[in-house]
Every structure is written in structure tokens, then in C-alpha cells.
Amino acid sequence: NSVERFSCAIYMMVGQMLVAKIFAELTWLTSLRNISTSQRLSERKHTQNNLIQAAIHPDLVQRVLCYQDFHDHFIQHDFEQSGNLSAALLEELRLARYHELLIRARYFRQQP
């Protein structure tokens, strides 16, 4: 009986250690996911604030943020390159940012 109790105690301890390891791994994965999510949200808020301070039209701000969400969720995204935008959006941002300057240029005022 004592050998049987000892073997059961060993099996229970090994089982508890395995369950503890599983929960530790799940906790680790959850914390990594939370860190990456908070970084992504921080970058999104930073981008939004910068665009609003640059007096970019709200519709274009929304399009840029939606594109970043799309890029984060559906494209294999490297977090070191978090500021990537498509060429069309970059061009539109440049035009929106320098719109007043372009309108004041004599060449553009003379265009039909």
C-alpha cells in the first residue's frame, strides 16, 4: 500500500507540474499578445494625433487608420516597419498637407 500511495503522489505531482506549465505558457502568450496590441494601439493613436495636428481632413485620417488596421491584420506585418503606407495614400497625404501652398502657386491657379 505504501508503494502504491507513493507512486500516486508522484503521478499527482507530475500532473500538477504539467498543468502549471500549460497555464504558465498560456499566460505568457496572452501577455505577449497584450503587449503587441497595446503597441499597435499606441502607434495608431500617435499617427492619428500627428495627422490631426497637421490639419489633414478627417476622412483622409480615417482612411489612413483603416489602411494601417488592414496592414496589421491581413498582411504579414513586420513591427519594425509600422509606418508603411501605400504609395497612393502617401501621395494623397502630401497633397493634403501642402494643399494651401499648391493653391497659392501661380501655375496651379491658372489651370482650368
C-alpha positions in Angstrom: 0.0 0.0 0.0 2.7 2.5 0.8 4.4 1.9 -2.6 1.1 2.5 -4.3 0.5 5.7 -2.4 4.0 6.9 -3.2 3.5 6.2 -6.9 0.1 8.0 -6.9 1.7 11.0 -5.1 4.4 11.2 -7.7 1.9 10.9 -10.6 -0.2 13.7 -9.0 2.8 16.0 -8.6 4.0 15.4 -12.2 0.4 16.1 -13.4 0.2 19.3 -11.3 3.5 20.4 -12.7 2.4 19.8 -16.3 -0.9 21.7 -15.7 1.1 24.6 -14.1 3.4 24.6 -17.1 0.5 24.8 -19.5 -1.1 27.7 -17.6 2.3 29.5 -17.5 2.6 29.1 -21.3 -0.9 30.4 -21.8 -0.2 33.4 -19.5 3.0 34.1 -21.4 1.3 34.0 -24.8 -1.6 36.2 -23.5 0.9 38.8 -22.2 2.8 38.9 -25.4 -0.5 39.4 -27.3 -1.5 42.2 -25.0 1.9 43.9 -25.4 1.7 43.8 -29.2 -1.9 45.0 -29.1 -1.0 47.9 -26.9 1.9 48.9 -29.1 -0.2 48.8 -32.2 -2.9 50.9 -30.5 -0.3 53.4 -29.3 1.2 53.7 -32.8 -2.3 54.2 -34.2 -3.1 57.0 -31.6 0.3 58.6 -32.4 -0.4 58.5 -36.1 -3.9 59.9 -35.6 -2.7 62.8 -33.4 0.0 63.7 -35.9 -2.4 63.7 -38.8 -4.9 65.8 -36.8 -2.2 68.3 -35.8 -1.1 68.5 -39.5 -4.7 69.6 -40.3 -5.4 66.6 -42.5 -9.1 66.2 -43.5 -10.9 63.8 -41.1 -11.9 61.5 -44.0 -8.3 61.0 -45.0 -7.2 60.5 -41.4 -9.8 57.7 -41.2 -8.6 56.1 -44.5 -5.0 56.1 -43.2 -6.0 54.5 -39.9 -8.1 51.9 -41.7 -5.2 51.1 -44.0 -2.9 50.6 -41.1 -5.5 48.3 -39.5 -5.7 46.3 -42.7 -2.0 46.2 -43.0 -1.7 45.0 -39.4 -4.3 42.3 -39.7 -4.1 40.9 -43.2 -0.6 41.5 -44.4 2.4 39.8 -42.8 3.4 42.9 -40.9 6.9 43.5 -39.6 6.6 45.7 -36.5 9.8 47.5 -37.3 8.1 48.9 -40.4 4.9 50.0 -38.8 4.7 53.3 -40.6 4.3 51.9 -44.1 1.6 53.3 -46.3 0.7 52.6 -49.9 2.1 55.0 -52.5 -1.3 56.4 -53.3 -2.0 57.2 -49.6 1.4 58.8 -49.2 0.8 60.9 -52.3 -2.6 62.0 -51.1 -1.2 62.8 -47.7 1.5 65.0 -49.3 -1.1 66.8 -51.4 -3.4 67.4 -48.4 -0.6 68.6 -46.3 0.7 71.1 -48.9 -2.7 71.9 -50.4 -2.7 75.6 -49.4 0.8 76.0 -50.7 -0.1 74.4 -54.0 -3.2 76.6 -54.4 -1.2 79.7 -53.9 1.2 78.8 -56.7 0.5 80.8 -59.8 0.9 77.8 -62.1 -1.9 75.9 -60.4 -4.2 78.9 -60.2 -4.0 79.3 -64.0 -5.1 75.7 -64.6 -8.7 75.1 -65.6 
